[in-house]
Amino acid sequence: MGTQARTPSRQARQAREAREARQARAEAQRRTRRRHRNLGVAGGVVIVALLAAIAFVLVDAAGGDDPPAPPAAQSTAAPAGATATGAIVTGTGPVTVTIYLDYLCPYCGRFERANSGDLERLVAAGTVRLELHPLAFLDRASQGTRYSTRTANAVATVADRSPAKVLAFNAALFEQQPAEGGPGLTDQRIAAIATGAGVPADVAASFTERRFERWVATSTDWAFQHGGVTGTPTVLVNGKVFEGDLYTAGPLAAAVAAAA
């Protein structure tokens, strides 16, 4: 017979979340410093681009061969319908439920497995506007495979191209969540989970384009620097942090009913 795993105490969970939040804020600050260092380089890049454009015009006027096109810049686009603060929105109900999550976070997995059924029902009933914030601060816990970023990008891609399947894909990712500290799932496995949840095959195949990875990074930085997030899952009901039991079905649905 197997040994039943112990449920972490709230104090232990809060200590772990605080530690992870400090690490996430430090990483966000490092990214900001790197961006500031790159500002000086950016001016030089603009000048080089202008000179290249002039050279192209001169070569074209002289009837010579066209120079090779520069590689396309990585997209900074947000998925269709995303909010300015990095939320993927589904549902139009009067009660807003906001969830900050990381697809490698085991506590997020417990939360989703307990509450995803209620949330899907409340969205379908027109009671809830659900705002999902997919974060990527646990990339360091997937042995270099950047699992958090890859899954957040995949969910953003589904939100952009097949929004009706976001909740089903979100739930499926947590149902098959890999262990924190391991290598995570491969791109092929993530795509298979998506198609199993009803995402069209061509949409799942486009995950490897990584179109929304920069958006994921920016949204993660914002959440920890300006969004008041100190750990995941962080859940809000109409803008107020939900302080009830996150890991048992019922309390969150009751809070939504009270707010409605």
N, C-alpha and C positions, 0 to 999 in steps of 0.2 A: 504494500500500500504506500502511496506517496505521502509526503509530509506537507501539511497545509501551510502555505506561506503566511507569515504574520503581516497584518495590516499595519503600515507605518502610523505612528502617532501623529496627531496634528502638529505637535511641537517639532517632531523630527522633519515632517514635511515642510513646515515653515522655515526651518533652519536650512534645509536643502535648497528651497526656492530662493531664499535670501542670498545664499552662496552663488547660485546660478545667475541670479539677477546682477550681482556685482560683476561677475565675469562677463555677462552680456553687455553691461554698461561700459566696461573697460574696452571690450572689442569695438563697441560703437564709437568710443572716443578715439581709438586708434584709426578707425576708418575715416573719421572727421579730420584727424591730423594729416592722414595721407592725402585726402582731398585738398586740404589747404596747401600742402607741399606741391601738389600738382598744378596749382593755379599759375605759378610762375612758368611752368612748362607750357601751359595752355596758350599763352601769348605767342611763344615761339612756334607752336603748332599752327596757329592761325596764319602767321607770316609765311611759313613753309607752304601751307595750303594755297595762299594767294599767289606765291611764286609759281607753284605747280600749275595753277589755273592759267596764269599768264603764259607759261611755257607751252601749255596745251594749245592755246589760241594761236601762238606763233607757229607752232609745228603744223597745225591744221591749215593756217593760211599759206604756208609754204608747200602744202601738198604732201607732207611726209606721213609716215605711219602714226596712228593714234597711240599715245602712251597708255600703258595698262591702267585700268580703273583702280582706285584705292579700295581696300577692303571696307565693307560696310561697317559702320559703328554699331556696337552692341545696342539693341533696342532698350529704351527706358520706358516703354509704353506700359500703362496699367491695363489690367483686364477690363473688358466692357462692364460698366455699371459699378466699378469699385469706387469707394469713397476716397476723399483726399487724405484720410488718415490710414489707408491701407486695409479697408474692410471689404470683403466679398459679401454682397447682400442678396438674400433670398427671402421672399415673403413681403407682404405689404401691410401687416397687421398693426394695430394701434400700440402694442407693447413691443419695445425694442429690447432684444436680448443680444448682448455683445459678448463674444467669446474670443479670448486670446489663447492660442494653442500652438503646440509644436508637435508634429506627427511622430517624433521619437520620444516624446515625454510620456512616461508610463502613467503618471497621474492624469494626464489628458485622456489617455486610453481608458482608464477607469471611469472618468467622468462621462466620456462619450458612450461607452457601453451601457452605463446606467440611464442616460438621459436622451440619447439620440431618438428613441422611439417617441417619447413625449414631444420633443422639439419638432420632429417631422409632422406629427399629428397637429400641433399648434400652428405650424406654418400653413399646412394644408387647410386648416379650418379658418384661416384669415385672422388669427389672433396675434401672431408674432411676426415681426420683422426681424430676421436673424442676421446678425453681422458677424462673420467669421474673419478673424485676423490670423492667417497662417504665418507663424514666425519661424526663424531659422537659427535660433541661438544655440541649439544643441548639435550643430554640425561637428563640433569638436569631439562628440561622443559616438561617432560612426566610423572610426578608423580611417579617416581621410576621404570617405566616399561622399561626404556632403549630403547625407540622406535627408536632413531636414529641408535644405534648400531645394533638392530635387523633387520632393513630394509637394512642397508648397508651390513650386513652379507648376507642377502637374495640376494641382487643384485650381490655380489661377488660369491655366490654359482651358480647363473644362468650363470655368466660369465665363471665359471669354467666348468660347465656341459652342458649348453645349450646356448652358446654365441650368436647365431642368434636371441635370444629372449630378449637380454639385453635392447635394446632401447624401445621395446614395453612394457616391465615390468617397466622400468624407467618412461615412460610417464604415465602408469596406476597408479603407486604409487602417482604421483603428481595429477592426476585427482581425486583421492579419498583421498587426503591428510587430515589428522585430524588437529584439531586446536592446535597450540602451547600452552602449559600449561595444556592440557588435558592428559588423560592416553594413547593416541595413539590407534593404532589398535592391536587386538590380533594376536598371531601367526597364528591362524586358518584363520583370515581375510586376512592377508598378503599372505598366501598360496593360498587362493581363488582368490585374485587379480592376482597372478602369473599365475595360471592355466587359468584364463580368458584372459590373455595376450598371451596364447599359450605355456607357460612353461609346460613341461611334469609333470604329477602328482607326479612321484617318485622324481623328482628334488625338487619340492615344499615341499614335505613331509620331505626332508632332511634339511630344513632350521633350524629346532630345534636342529640339531647336533651342531650348533654354530661353525662350523669348522673355519670360517674366522674372528671371533670376535677379536682375538688378532692382526691379520693383520690390521683390521679396526682401532684399538686403536693406533697402531704404525704409520699408515699412517696419522691419525689425528694429532698426536704429530708432525710429520715431517712437515706437511703443515703449522702449526702455528709457529714452531720454526725455520724452514729453508726454507720453500717454499714461504715466502713473503705474505702469506694469512692474511688478516686483517678482513675478513668478508665473508659472502656468500650471493648470488652467486659471485664468482670471475671468470671472463671469460677472457681467453687470446686467441689471434689469432697469430699464429706463434711466441709464446713466449712473446708477448706484450699485456699488459692489454687493453682490449676493453673498451673504455671510452664512447661509444655511449649509446643510449637508450636500456636498457636491457629488458624492459617490453612491448615493442611494436614489433610486427612482422615486419621484413624488414630490420632494420639497421644492425643487425648482419649478415644477409645473404649478404647485400651489402658490408660489410667489407670483408667477405670471397671472394666474387667475385673480389674485388679490389686486394686482396692478391694473388688470383690465376692468 
